[in-house]
Amino acid sequence: MLQMTSGIVGRIAGRIAGRRVRRRLIQLVLVLLGTTVLNFVLLKLMPGDLVDVIASESGNVSPQYVAELREAYGLNHSVAWQLLHYVGHALRLDLGFSFRFGEPVATLIFERLPATLVLTGTALVISVLLGVLLGVLAARRPHGFVDTLLSTLATLGYSAPMFWTALMLIVVFGVHLEWLPIGGIVDTNIAHHGFGLLLDRLRHLVLPAATLVLYYVAVFARLSRASMIETLQEDFIRTARAKGGRPWYVVTHHALRHAVLPVLTMLGLQSSALLGGSIIVETVFGWPGLGQLSFEAIKSRDVNLLVGVLLLSAVLVVVLNLVVDLLYGLIDPRTRHRQ
Amino acid sequence: MKKILHFFGQPSAFFGVLLLVLAVGAALSANWLFPGDPLDMVAAPYQWPGATSGFPLGTDLMGRDLLAGLFHGARVSLYVGGSVAVIALVLGILIGGIAGYFGGLIDQLLMAITEFFQTVPPFLLAIILVAILTPSLTTIVFALGVTAWPSIARLTRGEFIVLREREFVSASVAIGASDAHLIFIEILPNAMTPILVSTALLVANAILSEAALSFLGLGDPNVVSWGSMVGTGREALRTAWYMIAVPGSAIALTVLGLNLLSDALHTAFNPRLRRKRGAGVAPDVQAVRL
């Protein structure tokens, strides 16, 4: 056990020195800089500046007060100075102030982050595992009965808009069958403790997670089917079969490791879409995460908050891609030794 | 010719084209079949499909005709889908083509920008752009267009990197052709097949994004859209779920048609996939979506 653990750690350490990971870290810095500049541009695109908003809200519009505010927020300086100022603050995790909630943007974001991670994390893990399983089943006999059935279902799941799937799930399982709660993260009418609380939270998680899973399972099933069919035509599979390997043994011990690589790449690619999708799912289900926070911010045109969420989402995407790179190193020995 | 026959020989091509013809037909005939404003109240509210003669799909909670909304909504969906695809194709081909053709520092710079746009959640960026620029069909098309091009840029760059080393390009260089001539006249036409094949997916994504924006209340308030119809119907979720089911099915079926078309195009025109029998989906163009 210990040997295995140290082996894995050693592999990861070996990968950290690897070129791909170093590239990711550079990418992280570039993304941070890029998003802050983009955020700054977006804030500048807004009609009127921050001071106009505050001044109109407070009702005190004397020229002297406005001038003081401009001085306080640095708006009397040049655009270049303001940009550097903004980047400097963003690096210290100071993302500005949300006028809708009356709290610092960073505080709000970190309050809401866990709920989003639970929802998207659950959905991703289930989608990948189930998707790969279904893809492999379909690839066993291309254009056979199982494949046709699964491919049809996958194409349907892939075509339905997510907000619509969410609402239809609510109609069927929440309103008509009354099996599951249709919104929120926990039942506020009954005080649950311990195991009961966990169970209640899980019940609230089912429908929002299922909405994301119905779509992403289709994505990963389609992809792993295609990848598996391609892998099964490779020479090393023919060799494994020629050596007398039973069909399932060849699939699980030879083909799967190779076929799952594109799925990993897709996992990294889809992560930014997943965060976008969580806006819709969280809004529909009243799930108190980043997505719902963004929606609140949209409704009140709280651009400070919106660009803060944008920055954090971009960072999350790069981090997830870093994890994907590390997994790549574990699964595919070729990327470990190629320096 | 063989490829075209191969394309039409697939059931997915048949059903895909059929669904698209229905959507385009609805869009084209909307003004003729339903001449009034689809946002006008024309009957009693909350009429279930089939309950009132003259309104086969019923009315919404404001007494607006759902069938008229469906026909007029098709115009918005297809207009946004088509325009966004055009913007994404132009930007993607320009950026990807220049990066792939010149290589070196220009390539690295353009690809860093592309990667950046793939890292920032596209839908969130589109939402922010629409919110800042105030929602209208033009701003929606702009916002979705400037967030949709990266997959096309990567695809084009890949094609250009391979094609620029081919003999017919070297021959043109030898007779002194300009960079612009090489990019647009020599290489681009040869790179167009995979790009055009992935266009169906681009349109599908744009339609889904527009629907999601409208559903969230960021649509153009002056036109009826399938997404905003679902958004309105949401308020009557408990009693009148048909208000969600009807426009939602329209979105799902149109997108299904485009996805089927995309699959059929891939199998027919992508030689790599045709050789490997049955593989079917090209992972590189499975763009982000909602």
Interface residues (C-beta under 8 A of the other chain):
Chain A: Q27 L30 V31 G34 T35 L38 L42 L45 M46 P142 H143 S151 T155 L156 Y158 S159 A160 P161 M162 F163 W164 L167 M168 I170 V171 V175 V219 R222 L223 R225 A226 S227 I229 E230 Q233 P262 T265 M266 L269 Q270 S272 A273 L275 G276 G277 I279 I280 T283 V284 S294 F295 I298 K299 R301 V303 L306 V307 V309 L310 S313 A314 V317 V318
Chain B: A112 E115 F116 Q118 T119 V120 P121 P122 F123 L124 L125 I127 I128 L129 A131 I132 L133 A204 L208 A211 A212 F215 L216 G217 L218 G227 V230 R234 L237 R238 W241 I244 A245 G248 I251 A252 L253 V255 L256 N259 L260 D263 K276 R277 G278 A279 G280 V281 A282 P283 Q286 V288 R289 L290
